């Protein structure tokens, strides 16, 4: 039986181009947004004598929206929530308490910093510890503080988000398998504790479906699958006649259902995408993925964090990807790339310069789930448009702020 497809059409004007947006509901799960230029001057704008040129194709992995725009006279602020690990030990009293603690922490950070945008930097849930079929119920709970405040966000995947369920050994003791609390769901195909996990595609589809239009997450190009969260967001200027203030690239660093790698295909995708969007390297670029590359090992402080690195905890060794297939070489050769932000290591929160070209930064462990009992917090980014500058600091759960650093190379 074929599903009836209906469309709704909206339009808006951006700079010199008039756009028509056609929204097509598909499979009752997510909507495909096709942006079709129906009337346009050439995608070339000139400002002043120096001028600039930008050609931005409207593809499924590049999203331009007035929601991501610097407010006039105000820096653009991003809060990073890393390694929340929702859904652990749901059959105990301890597990649900950790999720409540994480919700309270995120709420405190959001109310203190009032960011314009939030990045969920992977390991939103611990899928290998979630016995129910629909792990997106915990994913949705993790995002709720941001959604409830009307703040736009994006997500990318870590190594735990779609991992297979791991049966605890103590379940096989003489007392047998303990009672499992399976949250109720309105899904027609819900069959309780199925232990099958939730795929990357399903997690993003459900996130977008319940986001009230605030999610900027995307399912990346199919040719990169099983790597999924590969896409680009524009941070637009408060002045419509000026080029974007920054390009935010999100990459899936693997783990969970497939190896912890950035593939050759992803590297080629990034090269093509960045050269198309930013051929003259004039627009600053920030990179986000979950598992650190081996380059982080090269710059890691030995014991104490000393200059030029900035941070407060250096409690473990860098747990790097299996391979990144030349991605760091590509990044270091682009002067527009200012920093790479990762999570994964809960006991690290430093930023260190890499070859005096860009910064490599760990986010602060945010969630009460996952290993380690170090105080929790969030890395904050602040992008100033004129003159351009990127600052970062860490906001802790108790309200304190530390590890401020300027991430802009002249």
N, C-alpha and C positions, 0 to 999 in steps of 0.2 A: 504494500500500500504506500503510495507516494504521499509525502507530507506536503500540505498546502503551504506555499511560501507567499508571505505578504511583505510589502516593503513600506518604509516610511522615509520621507525625504525632508532633509533640513539643509539650510544653506548658511554660509557665513563668508565674510570677506576678510582676507588676511593680506596686508601689504598691497601688492598690485595684482593679486590673483583672487578671483571669485571661485569659491568651491561649492560643490554639491555633495552632501554626505548621504549615502544610501545605506540604511540599516536593514540587514536581512537576517531574521531569526533562523537558526539552523539547529535541528536535532534537539530542540528544547533545552539546550545547554549553554550555548554561547552565541554571540553575534559577531558576524564578520563585517568589519567596517571598510567599505570601499570608498576611497576619496577620489573623485573624478573631477579633473579640471575642465570646466565647461566654458570658461571664458578667461583668457589669461594673456597678459603681456609676457614676453620672454622672461624666464626665471632668472633675470639678471637685474640687480639693483645697484645704483651708484649713489654714494653719499659723499658729498664734498669733492675735493680735488683728488684725494687719494683713492677713495671709493673702495668697493669690495664686490666680490662675485660669489654667488652661492647657488648651486643647483641641487635641489632636494627632491628626489623621487618619492612619491607617496606610496611606499610599499608596506607590506604587513609587518615589517620589523622596524619601521621608523614612524614614530607617533609625534605629531605636532599638535599641541593643544594649548589653548589660552589658559588652562589650569596651571601649566608649568610656565610661569612668566614672572620675572622679577617685578615686584611692586615698585613704583617710582619712589626713589629716595630711600629704599630699604634693601638691605642685603637679602639674598635668597638662602634660606637655611634648610639644611637636611639633617635629620636624625637617623642614625643607623642602629637598628636592632639586630643583634647577631646571636645565633645559637640559643634560641628560646627553648627548644626541646619540649614542646607541649605534648601531653598525652602519655607521660611515663607512669608506669605502675598504677594504672587507673583502677585496679582491683584492690588497692590499699587506700588508707586515709592519707598517707604521705604524698602520693602522686598528685591528686587534685589540689592539695594545699600548695604544692610548688607552682602550679599553674596560676593560682590566685595571687601568690607572691609576685609572679612575673607580670600579671596584669596590673597590680598596684605599682610596680616599678615603672612600667611603660607609661602609665597614667601620670606619675610624678614627673617624669622627664618631659612628656608632652606639655604638661601644664607649666613647667618652668621655662622651657625653651620656645614654646609655640612655633614649631617648625612649619615651613611651607610644604615640605615633602618628607616622606619616610621611606627608607630602604630596608626591607627585610632581607638580611644578607645570608640566607641559607640556614638549614637545620631549624626550620620553623617548628617542625614536629619530629618526634623520635618514632618513626613508623615501625621500626623493628621491635618496638615495645607496645604497639597498639594492636590489640586483639580484634577490634571490630573491622568490618569491611570498609566503612566510610571514614577514613582518616581526615577527610576535609572538614568534619565537624570540629576537630581540634584546631585545624588550620584556621578556620573561621573565627574561633574563639581567640586565637593569638592576634589576629588582625583587628579585633573589635575595638580596642581603645582608640586606634587611629581612625577607623571608620566612624565611630560614634562622635568624634570631634570634627568630622567633615574634612579631614586632611587627606589629600591624595597620597598614594603610595605605589610602590612596585615591589615585586618579590623575585628572588632567584633561588635555585635549588642548591642544597648541600648534600652531603653523603648519607644523611639519615632520613631525608624527606620521603623517599619511596622505597626504603629498604624493606626486605622481607621480614616477616615476624620471626623473632628469635624466641624459642620456647625456653623459659627459665628452668634450670635443672631442678630447683626445689619444688617445681610442680609435680615431679615424679617421685616425691617422697611417699612415705606410708600413708600420709593424710590425703593424698590424691590432689587433683587439680582444684584450686580454690575457686569460689564463686567469682564470676567476672561481671563487672558492671558494663552493660552494653547500652549506650545512649540510644534513645528512641530516634527514629528517622522517618520522614515522610516519603522516602524513596520507595517506589513500587517494588524494586528488586532487592530491597534490604533483607538479608537473611541472618541478621544478628552478627555474632562473632565468627566471621568467615576466615580470619587469619590470612587473607589473600593479599592484603596491602592495597594501596590506592596509587594509581599510576601518576606520573608527572602531568600528563595531559588532563586527567580527571581533576587533579588538584587545581590547575590553573582555570579550567572551565568552571568549576564550582566557585572559585574565588571571584572571577569576573561576574558570574551570575548574581552573586549576593553583595556586590560592591557598591551599589547605588551610584554607579558611574565614576567612582573614585579610584578604582584600580587602573594602573597603567601597565600592569603585567601583560606579557604577550607570549603566545606560543610561537617559537621561532621558526625559521625556515625548515621545511620538512626534510630537505636534503642533509640537514645537520643532526637529525634524530639518530640515536636516542637522546643526544644532547638537546635540551629543550629551551631553557630560558636565555635565548640569545636575541637581543634587540637593542634599539637605540632610542633615547628620549632627548628632546630638545628643551633647553631652558631658554626661553625667548626673552629678549630685551623688553624693558618697559616702554621703549620707543619702537614703534612698529616699523620704522624706516631703517633700523639698525639690524645687523646680523645677530644670530643667537649668542647668548652669553656663554653657553657651555653645551657640550654634547656628553651625555651620560651613556656609557656602554655597559651592558649587562651580559655576562657570559656564564654558561653552565660549566662548572669545573668537574662534573661527574661525581661518581660515587653512588652508593646505594645499588641500583639495578644494573649498573655498568661501571667499568674501571674509572679511577680518579685521574682523568686526563682532560686536557684541552687538545682537541684533535687537529690534524692538519687541515681538515675541512673548515673548522672554526677559524683557524688562523687566516686562511684564504678569504673566508667570508668577512672577517674584520678588515683585512687589507683592502678588499674591494669596497666595502661599505664606507670606511673612513676616507679613502681616496676620493670617493664620489661626493660625500657630504662636506669634506673639508680638504680640498685638494691643495690649497695654499697654506694649510696649517695655521690659519689665523684664529680659529675658534678653539678655545681651551677644551681639553677632553679629560674626563675622569672615568676610570675603569673599575668595575665592581665584579668580583666573583668570590666563591666561598673558600676553596682550599688553596693555600699559598703555593706559589711556584718555588722552584729550588733557588731562585734569586733571593728569596727572603732569607734562606740559610746563609747566603754570602754576606749579607749586611747585618745579620743578627748580632746584638751585643753579646760579649762573651759571658759576663756575669752581671755587672752593674750597667745600667743604662746611662751612657755618657754622651756628650755632644760629639757629633752633630745629631745623634738620635735623641728623640724626645718621647718620654713615656713614664709609667710608674711600676709596671710589673713585667718581669722577665723570668718566669718560673718554670719554663719547660723548653725543650728543643722544638724547633719548627718542624711540624709534620707536613711535609710537602707532597705535592702531586706526584704521581708516577711519571708523568711526562707532560710537557707543555709545548713541544714541537715547534720551538722557535718563536713563541708568542712574545717573550720578553725582548728578544732581538728586534722584533717589529716595533714594539712600544718605545724602546730606547732610541730608535731612529726617527721617531716622530716628536719634534720639539713641542708640539701642541699637547702631548700627554703630560699631565701634571702629577698624577698619583694613581696608584692601584690600591684598592681597599679590599681586605679579606677578613674572614673570621676563622672558624675551625679550631684554632688553638685557644682554649679558654684562659690560659695562664699568661697570655701575651697581650700587650696593648700599645706597643711602641710604634713610632714612625721613624724610618731611617732613609736617608737619601741613597739613591742607586746611581752610581757612576756620575754623580753631579748633574743628572739630567731629569730625574723624576723622583717621587717619594714612594716608598713601599710602607703601607700602614695596616696594622691590625685594628679591627674594631674592638671595643670592650665587650666581654661576655655579658650579655643582658639577662638571659633567662636563669631561673632557678633550677631548670632541668639540666641534664648533662653533668659531666664530672666537674670537680673543683668547688671549693667554698670561698674563693676570693670575692671581695665585695663587687657587686654588680653595677653596671652603668651603661652608657651609650656614647659612642663617638658622634660628635656634632661637626658638621661642615658649614661654613659660612662663605658664600660667594658674593663678593662686591663687584658691581659692574664697572664703575668709573671712580678711580682707576681700578683696573682688574686686579683682584686679590682673592686668594683662597686661604682662609684660616680654619684651624681645627682645634678642638679641645674635647675633653671627656667630662660629661656630666654624670655624677654618681647618684645612686639611689637616695643618699642622705642630703642631696642638694648641693654638695661641694663640687667645685670645678678645678681641674688640674690638667697638666700636659698640653698647654696651649702651644701651637706651632704654626708658623707661616709656611704654607705649601707652595708658594709661588717663587719660581726661579726667574730672575730678570733676564 
